[in-house]
């Protein structure tokens, strides 16, 4: 593989690793996109490192892309799980409120107390 192609793989893996780290906490859908970005970044970084090793060279960009892709993958998985759990908990609370008027009254009273203490 030519020098420019290896460098392109390394830069792409770095960009995808950074993107995965940044979007990992922005919700369920973006967490899944972050996982995909991180996996693609890992593959590109590994391919770039193999190409450089075949020539007996080292590349810091490929290594940084690999590290950031791993971090992005972990953060995206954690973020996706956290968002899924929060979504499930919110749905359970909403169902409880909808099915039990007493819970709705208690919640309304609590919110009124919080509102009056803030003002």
C-alpha positions as CSV (number, residue, x, y, z in Angstrom):
1,X,0.0,0.0,0.0
2,X,1.3,3.4,-0.8
3,X,2.3,5.9,1.8
4,X,-0.7,8.2,1.2
5,X,-3.1,5.4,1.6
6,X,-1.7,4.3,4.9
7,X,-1.7,7.8,6.2
8,X,-5.4,8.2,5.0
9,X,-6.4,5.1,7.0
10,X,-4.6,6.4,10.1
11,X,-6.3,9.8,9.8
12,X,-9.7,8.3,9.2
13,X,-9.3,6.0,12.2
14,X,-8.3,9.0,14.3
15,X,-11.3,11.0,13.2
16,X,-13.7,8.1,13.7
17,X,-12.3,7.5,17.2
18,X,-12.7,11.2,18.1
19,X,-16.3,11.2,16.7
20,X,-17.1,8.0,18.7
21,X,-15.8,9.6,22.0
22,X,-17.7,12.9,21.4
23,X,-21.1,11.4,20.4
24,X,-21.1,8.5,22.8
25,X,-23.3,10.3,25.5
26,X,-25.8,12.1,23.2
27,X,-28.6,9.5,23.4
28,X,-29.5,6.1,22.4
29,X,-29.4,6.5,18.6
30,X,-26.1,8.4,18.6
31,X,-24.7,5.9,21.0
32,X,-25.3,3.2,18.5
33,X,-23.8,5.4,15.8
34,X,-20.8,5.9,18.1
35,X,-20.4,2.1,18.4
36,X,-20.4,1.8,14.6
37,X,-17.8,4.7,14.2
38,X,-15.6,3.1,16.9
39,X,-15.7,-0.3,15.2
40,X,-14.9,1.1,11.8
41,X,-12.1,3.2,13.4
42,X,-10.6,0.1,15.0
43,X,-10.6,-1.7,11.7
44,X,-8.9,1.2,9.9
45,X,-6.4,1.7,12.7
46,X,-5.4,-2.0,12.7
47,X,-5.1,-2.1,8.9
48,X,-2.9,1.1,9.0
49,X,-0.7,-0.3,11.7
50,X,-0.3,-3.6,9.8
51,X,0.8,-1.6,6.7
52,X,3.3,0.4,8.7
53,X,4.7,-2.6,10.5
54,X,5.2,-4.4,7.2
55,X,7.5,-1.6,6.2
56,X,9.1,-1.5,9.7
57,X,7.7,1.9,10.4
58,X,5.7,3.3,13.3
59,X,2.9,5.8,13.1
60,X,1.6,7.8,16.0
61,X,-1.6,8.7,14.2
62,X,-2.6,5.1,13.7
63,X,-1.9,4.3,17.3
64,X,-3.9,7.4,18.5
65,X,-6.7,6.3,16.2
66,X,-6.6,2.8,17.7
67,X,-6.6,4.1,21.3
68,X,-9.4,6.7,20.7
69,X,-11.5,4.1,18.9
70,X,-11.2,1.7,21.8
71,X,-12.1,4.5,24.3
72,X,-15.0,5.6,22.0
73,X,-16.3,2.0,21.8
74,X,-16.3,1.6,25.5
75,X,-17.9,5.0,26.1
76,X,-20.5,4.4,23.4
77,X,-21.5,1.0,24.8
78,X,-21.8,2.5,28.4
79,X,-23.7,5.5,27.1
80,X,-26.1,3.4,25.1
81,X,-26.7,1.1,28.1
82,X,-27.3,4.1,30.4
83,X,-29.7,5.7,27.9
84,X,-31.6,2.5,27.5
85,X,-31.9,2.0,31.2
86,X,-33.1,5.6,31.7
87,X,-35.6,5.2,28.9
88,X,-37.0,2.0,30.4
89,X,-37.2,3.6,33.8
90,X,-39.0,6.7,32.5
91,X,-41.4,4.5,30.6
92,X,-42.1,2.5,33.8
93,X,-42.7,5.7,35.8
94,X,-45.0,7.1,33.1
95,X,-47.0,3.9,33.0
96,X,-47.3,3.9,36.8
97,X,-48.6,7.5,36.8
98,X,-51.0,6.8,34.0
99,X,-52.4,3.7,35.8
100,X,-52.6,5.1,39.4
101,X,-54.2,8.5,40.0
102,X,-52.8,8.6,43.5
103,X,-49.3,8.5,42.2
104,X,-50.1,11.3,39.9
105,X,-51.5,13.4,42.8
106,X,-48.4,12.7,44.9
107,X,-46.1,13.7,42.1
108,X,-48.1,16.9,41.5
109,X,-47.9,17.8,45.2
110,X,-44.2,17.2,45.3
111,X,-43.7,19.3,42.2
112,X,-45.8,22.1,43.7
113,X,-43.7,22.0,46.9
114,X,-40.5,22.2,44.9
115,X,-41.8,25.1,42.8
116,X,-42.9,27.0,45.9
117,X,-39.5,26.5,47.6
118,X,-37.6,27.7,44.5
119,X,-39.7,30.9,44.3
